[in-house]
Amino acid sequence: MVPSINAGEASSTGAAGPTVYALADGCTFADVEEGALYHATVNGVVEYGVFVDISEHVSGLVHDSVLDGDYAVGDELTVELAEIREDGDLSFHEADPTDPVTAEVRHGEDVGVSALSDAIGQAVHVEGEVVGIKQTGGPTLFQLGDGSGVVPAAAFEEAGVRAHPEVEIGDIVRVTGDVETREGAIQIEVDALERLDGEERDEVCERLEDRLAETAVPTETEPLVEWEAFEPIHEELRGVARQLRRAVLDGRPIRMRHHADGDGMCASVPVQLALQRFISEVHEDSQAPQHLLRRLPSKAPYYEMEDMTRDLNYALEDQERHGQKLPLLLMLDNGSTAEDTPAYRALAQYEIPIVVVDHHHPDPEAVEPLLDAHVNPYLHDEDYRITTGMMSVELARMIDPSLTDELEHVPAVAGLADRSQADAMGEYLDLASEAGYEETDLHDISEALDYAAHWLRYDSGDAVIEDILNLGGDADRHRELVEFLADRADRDVQRQVDDALPHIDHELLSNDAHLYRVDVDEFAHRFIYPAPGKTTGEIHDRKVQETGDPVITIGFGPDFAVLRSDGVRLDIPEMVSELTEELPGAGVSGGGHLVVGSIKFVPGAREDVLDALVEKMSDAELDDDLRSTLVD
């Protein structure tokens, strides 16, 4: 039947006359029908008639008994397909229609990217946006997204020569070609690639946008535990899940930055796994998860200019070398403070979108003008007890709910890693217990994560971290690795604390809080585990247990101080702001949570900064409900 040959692209040459079909070169016998009219070209003249082509692959005879004119090779005429004979030969009659309408016929079916697996070996047409262009030593690979998925389309010129140089990223195109497999992945071997403009482009854009919006919608999930405080955050996480899924469908790379500690890894690894699975689902390129997603740990509790410069440079190189879009930056367990804004402003010059999921005390006025999304419990009158790991596990489940059973223990690990005393911790521990993890197991996993993160430094350590969290698929290896790393961590912590304790200075502040100070640069081992922050936290915990009273601990070095507090109403971010104004030239910066944080300053101002800190701590009110629940 003629409708089956996709003859909807008609360019009118008359008012309402009969349709004459103009077949594209790729059309075959499957695209023709008896009784239909076709544009033809003479390819041979014989005594009994002329042979005509109606496409590269379809030819037949017009017998002289039904031929009115005289024709030479190359002449054009209109013919009617009179008969398709049993032996496959075609018989045509010359035709002279009145006021004909020409309809261009493309070979193959109109197919969406998500349906290409059912069309292998067939000719298809796919309309979509060019989301990436990569020049190989052979073909040019155009990454084509249609809202349901992304497929590479291989177009050939000379080896290594850019095909269709007029086509750029962001163009809307129609690709015609055969669906093939290469190295186990689907791609389209391009016969024709047409850039669309005008009304036709607008119509395709509208269809793509509708399909994108539909595919980007995250899965409806219920939180792992019932927690009223989490409800508004859960809804905001759905918005982030939609943005991340859309970035994948748009072919936009995602660079994931996270704090290099237990909570940061409990936050980032589940999201990484969910995104990798979603990328594999919607991208036909088997290398897409590797090219489109990078997880990168950050040592500092904010986005340092060093990290930003490195990320931006890699992004620009990937854009130049691999034809990628500039990335979306996803900040996890990091990114909510004024210290992040210089790096954010630099990325704004390149219009790089930034999404933050964090539980550190935020400065929304400073960061939110530079962010595309910001999820933080403080914005809902909650606090750091809702850890980023807890939030990100829910985010991962929205992206790929099939991960749920694998992740049921991870929120409890995140809570223990950051010493959360949230009301929901009991339920998270029960959920982990049902999954086969006792609280001692979770503590060991937390310690193993911290220990591994210390030695990995700036490396993501994907395989090792997944094994520690038991997301790598080998339960025996997980148990042996966690036992080994946790034992090593405990040994190194005990040695570090035992060596530092004799050098601690103690005083009782005017508000009756105990203050303990230790120079962790002079009296703790450097460049080994644990780092100054954890060393200070471990000393602090011992003193809290010994005294049972309100305790503040300061671990300091030449140009930094780490602060921990139990039972004292501190506001470390506010203290940093005050010191910045009161001590000009001291270079004070830092922040963190209300009762846990760190401060930097120039070495020459150390004594002035520490004295001012102690004075502010002496004026702070005591409050038994405020506990140092986190170790950064």
Backbone hydrogen bonds, N-H to C=O, Kabsch-Sander energy under -0.5 kcal/mol:
donor,donor_aa,acceptor,acceptor_aa,energy
4,S,1,M,-1.2
5,I,2,V,-2.2
6,N,3,P,-1.1
9,E,6,N,-0.5
9,E,104,E,-0.7
10,A,8,G,-1.5
11,S,102,T,-2.0
12,S,10,A,-0.6
17,G,99,D,-1.1
20,V,101,V,-2.8
21,Y,19,T,-0.5
21,Y,37,L,-2.9
22,A,103,A,-2.6
23,L,21,Y,-0.7
23,L,54,I,-0.6
24,A,105,V,-2.3
27,C,24,A,-1.9
31,D,28,T,-2.2
32,V,29,F,-1.4
35,G,81,L,-3.7
36,A,33,E,-1.7
37,L,19,T,-0.6
38,Y,79,V,-2.9
39,H,21,Y,-2.2
40,A,77,L,-2.8
41,T,53,D,-2.1
42,V,75,D,-2.9
43,N,51,F,-2.9
44,G,51,F,-1.3
46,V,49,G,-2.8
49,G,46,V,-1.4
50,V,62,V,-1.9
51,F,44,G,-2.6
52,V,60,G,-2.8
53,D,41,T,-2.9
54,I,58,V,-2.5
55,S,58,V,-1.3
56,E,25,D,-0.6
57,H,27,C,-0.7
59,S,57,H,-0.5
60,G,52,V,-1.9
61,L,90,L,-1.9
62,V,50,V,-2.9
63,H,61,L,-0.6
63,H,92,F,-0.7
64,D,48,Y,-2.5
66,V,63,H,-2.1
67,L,64,D,-1.1
68,D,66,V,-0.5
74,G,42,V,-2.6
75,D,72,A,-2.3
77,L,40,A,-2.0
78,T,95,A,-0.5
79,V,38,Y,-2.5
80,E,93,H,-3.0
81,L,36,A,-2.5
82,A,80,E,-1.0
82,A,91,S,-2.1
83,E,91,S,-1.7
85,R,83,E,-0.7
85,R,89,D,-2.6
88,G,85,R,-2.1
91,S,83,E,-2.5
92,F,61,L,-3.1
93,H,80,E,-2.3
94,E,66,V,-1.6
95,A,78,T,-2.7
101,V,18,P,-2.7
102,T,11,S,-0.9
103,A,20,V,-2.3
104,E,9,E,-2.4
105,V,22,A,-2.9
106,R,6,N,-0.7
106,R,104,E,-0.5
109,E,123,A,-1.4
111,V,109,E,-0.6
111,V,125,H,-2.6
115,A,112,G,-1.5
116,L,113,V,-1.6
118,D,115,A,-1.4
119,A,116,L,-2.1
121,G,179,V,-3.5
122,Q,119,A,-2.2
124,V,177,G,-3.1
125,H,109,E,-2.6
126,V,175,V,-2.5
128,G,173,V,-2.2
129,E,145,G,-3.0
130,V,171,D,-2.7
131,V,129,E,-0.8
131,V,143,Q,-2.8
132,G,143,Q,-1.0
133,I,323,G,-1.1
134,K,141,L,-2.5
136,T,134,K,-0.6
136,T,139,P,-1.8
140,T,155,A,-2.7
141,L,134,K,-3.1
141,L,139,P,-0.5
142,F,140,T,-0.7
142,F,153,A,-2.7
143,Q,132,G,-3.2
143,Q,141,L,-0.6
144,L,142,F,-0.7
144,L,151,V,-3.1
145,G,129,E,-2.9
145,G,143,Q,-0.5
146,D,149,G,-1.9
150,V,282,V,-2.9
151,V,144,L,-2.4
153,A,142,F,-2.4
154,A,152,P,-0.5
154,A,188,I,-2.8
155,A,140,T,-2.6
155,A,153,A,-0.7
160,G,138,G,-1.8
161,V,158,E,-2.5
167,V,164,H,-2.0
170,G,130,V,-3.3
171,D,168,E,-2.0
173,V,128,G,-2.8
173,V,171,D,-0.5
174,R,194,E,-2.6
175,V,126,V,-2.9
176,T,192,A,-3.1
177,G,124,V,-2.1
178,D,189,E,-1.7
179,V,122,Q,-2.6
180,E,178,D,-0.6
180,E,187,Q,-2.8
182,R,185,A,-3.6
185,A,182,R,-1.7
187,Q,180,E,-2.6
188,I,152,P,-2.3
189,E,178,D,-3.1
189,E,187,Q,-0.5
190,V,154,A,-2.5
190,V,188,I,-0.8
191,D,176,T,-3.5
192,A,176,T,-2.2
194,E,174,R,-2.5
196,L,172,I,-3.1
200,E,197,D,-0.8
201,R,197,D,-1.1
202,D,198,G,-2.2
203,E,199,E,-2.5
204,V,200,E,-2.0
205,C,201,R,-2.9
206,E,202,D,-2.1
207,R,203,E,-1.8
208,L,204,V,-2.7
209,E,205,C,-2.6
210,D,206,E,-2.0
211,R,207,R,-2.2
212,L,208,L,-3.1
213,A,209,E,-2.7
214,E,210,D,-1.7
215,T,211,R,-2.6
216,A,212,L,-2.5
217,V,213,A,-0.5
217,V,214,E,-0.7
219,T,398,M,-2.2
221,T,219,T,-0.6
227,W,225,V,-0.6
230,F,227,W,-1.4
231,E,227,W,-0.6
231,E,228,E,-1.3
234,H,230,F,-2.6
235,E,231,E,-1.5
236,E,232,P,-1.5
237,L,233,I,-2.3
238,R,234,H,-1.3
239,G,235,E,-1.1
240,V,236,E,-1.6
241,A,237,L,-2.8
242,R,238,R,-2.1
243,Q,239,G,-1.9
244,L,240,V,-2.5
245,R,241,A,-2.5
246,R,242,R,-2.3
247,A,243,Q,-2.3
248,V,244,L,-2.0
249,L,245,R,-2.2
250,D,246,R,-2.3
251,G,248,V,-1.3
252,R,247,A,-2.8
254,I,292,L,-3.1
255,R,328,L,-2.6
256,M,254,I,-0.6
256,M,294,R,-3.3
257,R,255,R,-0.6
257,R,330,L,-2.7
258,H,296,L,-1.7
259,H,332,L,-1.3
260,A,298,S,-2.2
261,D,259,H,-2.1
265,M,261,D,-2.3
266,C,262,G,-2.3
267,A,263,D,-1.6
268,S,264,G,-2.3
269,V,265,M,-2.2
271,V,267,A,-1.0
272,Q,268,S,-2.7
273,L,269,V,-2.6
274,A,270,P,-2.3
275,L,271,V,-2.6
276,Q,272,Q,-2.5
277,R,273,L,-2.1
278,F,274,A,-2.2
279,I,275,L,-3.0
280,S,276,Q,-2.3
281,E,277,R,-1.7
282,V,278,F,-2.0
283,H,279,I,-2.3
284,E,150,V,-2.9
284,E,282,V,-0.5
286,S,284,E,-0.6
288,A,285,D,-1.8
291,H,287,Q,-1.9
292,L,288,A,-2.7
293,L,289,P,-0.9
294,R,254,I,-2.1
296,L,256,M,-3.4
296,L,294,R,-0.5
298,S,258,H,-2.8
304,E,302,Y,-1.0
308,M,304,E,-2.5
309,T,305,M,-2.8
310,R,306,E,-2.0
311,D,307,D,-2.7
312,L,308,M,-3.0
313,N,309,T,-2.3
314,Y,310,R,-2.3
315,A,311,D,-2.3
316,L,312,L,-2.5
317,E,313,N,-2.3
318,D,314,Y,-2.7
319,Q,315,A,-2.1
320,E,316,L,-2.1
321,R,317,E,-3.3
322,H,318,D,-2.4
323,G,319,Q,-0.8
324,Q,318,D,-1.2
325,K,251,G,-0.6
328,L,253,P,-2.6
329,L,353,P,-2.9
330,L,255,R,-2.6
330,L,328,L,-0.6
331,M,329,L,-0.6
331,M,355,V,-3.2
332,L,257,R,-2.8
332,L,330,L,-0.5
333,D,357,V,-2.2
340,D,337,T,-1.8
341,T,338,A,-1.3
344,Y,340,D,-2.0
345,R,341,T,-2.9
346,A,342,P,-1.6
347,L,343,A,-2.0
348,A,344,Y,-1.9
349,Q,345,R,-0.7
349,Q,346,A,-0.9
350,Y,347,L,-1.6
351,E,348,A,-1.2
352,I,347,L,-1.6
355,V,329,L,-2.8
356,V,373,A,-2.2
357,V,331,M,-2.7
358,D,375,V,-2.5
361,H,592,G,-1.0
363,D,336,S,-2.8
366,A,363,D,-1.0
367,V,363,D,-2.0
368,E,364,P,-2.2
370,L,367,V,-2.0
371,L,368,E,-1.2
372,D,354,I,-3.3
373,A,354,I,-1.0
375,V,356,V,-2.8
376,N,374,H,-0.5
379,L,376,N,-1.6
380,H,377,P,-2.0
381,D,378,Y,-1.4
382,E,377,P,-2.3
386,I,383,D,-1.8
387,T,385,R,-1.1
391,M,387,T,-1.8
392,S,388,T,-3.0
393,V,389,G,-1.9
394,E,390,M,-1.2
395,L,391,M,-1.9
396,A,392,S,-2.8
397,R,393,V,-2.0
398,M,394,E,-1.7
399,I,395,L,-1.5
400,D,396,A,-2.7
403,L,400,D,-1.7
404,T,401,P,-1.9
406,E,403,L,-0.8
407,L,403,L,-1.2
407,L,404,T,-1.0
408,E,404,T,-0.6
408,E,405,D,-0.5
410,V,407,L,-1.3
413,V,409,H,-1.6
414,A,410,V,-2.6
415,G,411,P,-2.4
416,L,412,A,-2.4
417,A,413,V,-2.7
418,D,414,A,-1.9
419,R,416,L,-1.0
420,S,415,G,-3.3
425,M,422,A,-1.7
426,G,423,D,-0.6
428,Y,424,A,-2.3
429,L,425,M,-2.6
430,D,426,G,-2.2
431,L,427,E,-2.5
432,A,428,Y,-2.3
433,S,429,L,-2.3
434,E,430,D,-2.3
435,A,431,L,-1.2
436,G,433,S,-1.5
437,Y,432,A,-2.5
438,E,436,G,-0.5
442,L,438,E,-2.0
443,H,439,E,-2.4
444,D,440,T,-2.1
445,I,441,D,-2.3
446,S,442,L,-2.4
447,E,443,H,-2.5
448,A,444,D,-2.6
449,L,445,I,-2.4
450,D,446,S,-2.1
451,Y,447,E,-2.5
452,A,448,A,-2.7
453,A,449,L,-2.7
454,H,450,D,-2.0
455,W,451,Y,-1.5
456,L,452,A,-2.5
457,R,453,A,-1.6
459,D,456,L,-2.3
465,I,461,G,-2.8
466,E,462,D,-2.4
467,D,463,A,-1.9
468,I,464,V,-2.4
469,L,465,I,-2.2
470,N,467,D,-1.0
471,L,466,E,-3.9
472,G,466,E,-0.8
475,A,473,G,-0.6
478,H,474,D,-2.1
479,R,475,A,-2.3
480,E,476,D,-2.3
481,L,477,R,-2.7
482,V,478,H,-2.6
483,E,479,R,-2.3
484,F,480,E,-2.1
485,L,481,L,-2.7
486,A,482,V,-2.9
487,D,483,E,-2.0
488,R,484,F,-2.1
489,A,485,L,-2.6
490,D,486,A,-2.5
491,R,487,D,-2.4
492,D,488,R,-2.5
493,V,489,A,-2.4
494,Q,490,D,-2.4
495,R,491,R,-2.1
496,Q,492,D,-2.3
497,V,493,V,-2.9
498,D,494,Q,-2.5
499,D,495,R,-1.9
500,A,496,Q,-1.5
501,L,497,V,-2.5
503,H,500,A,-2.0
504,I,501,L,-1.7
505,D,517,R,-3.1
507,E,515,L,-2.0
509,L,507,E,-0.6
509,L,513,A,-2.8
512,D,509,L,-2.3
514,H,550,P,-2.7
515,L,507,E,-2.9
516,Y,514,H,-0.5
516,Y,552,I,-2.6
517,R,505,D,-2.7
518,V,554,I,-2.2
520,V,518,V,-1.2
520,V,556,F,-1.5
521,D,556,F,-1.0
523,F,519,D,-2.8
535,T,531,A,-2.6
536,T,532,P,-2.6
537,G,533,G,-2.1
538,E,534,K,-2.6
539,I,535,T,-2.2
540,H,536,T,-2.6
541,D,537,G,-2.4
542,R,538,E,-1.8
543,K,539,I,-2.0
544,V,540,H,-2.3
545,Q,541,D,-2.1
546,E,542,R,-2.4
547,T,543,K,-2.4
548,G,544,V,-2.3
551,V,566,D,-1.8
552,I,514,H,-3.1
553,T,564,R,-2.7
554,I,516,Y,-2.8
555,G,562,V,-2.4
556,F,518,V,-2.3
556,F,554,I,-0.6
557,G,560,F,-2.6
561,A,599,I,-2.2
562,V,555,G,-3.4
563,L,597,G,-3.0
564,R,553,T,-2.1
565,S,595,V,-1.1
566,D,551,V,-2.8
567,G,626,L,-4.5
569,R,621,E,-4.0
570,L,568,V,-1.9
572,I,594,L,-1.9
575,M,571,D,-2.5
576,V,572,I,-2.4
577,S,573,P,-1.9
578,E,574,E,-2.4
579,L,575,M,-2.6
580,T,576,V,-2.2
581,E,577,S,-1.4
582,E,578,E,-2.7
583,L,579,L,-2.4
586,A,583,L,-2.0
589,S,600,K,-1.8
591,G,598,S,-2.2
593,H,596,V,-2.8
597,G,563,L,-1.8
598,S,591,G,-2.2
599,I,561,A,-2.7
600,K,589,S,-3.1
601,F,559,D,-1.9
602,V,586,A,-2.8
605,A,602,V,-1.9
606,R,603,P,-1.6
609,V,605,A,-2.6
610,L,606,R,-2.8
611,D,607,E,-2.5
612,A,608,D,-2.2
613,L,609,V,-2.3
614,V,610,L,-2.5
615,E,611,D,-2.1
616,K,612,A,-2.0
617,M,613,L,-2.5
618,S,614,V,-2.1
619,D,615,E,-1.0
620,A,616,K,-0.5
620,A,617,M,-0.8
623,D,567,G,-2.3
626,L,623,D,-1.7
627,R,625,D,-0.8
629,T,627,R,-1.8
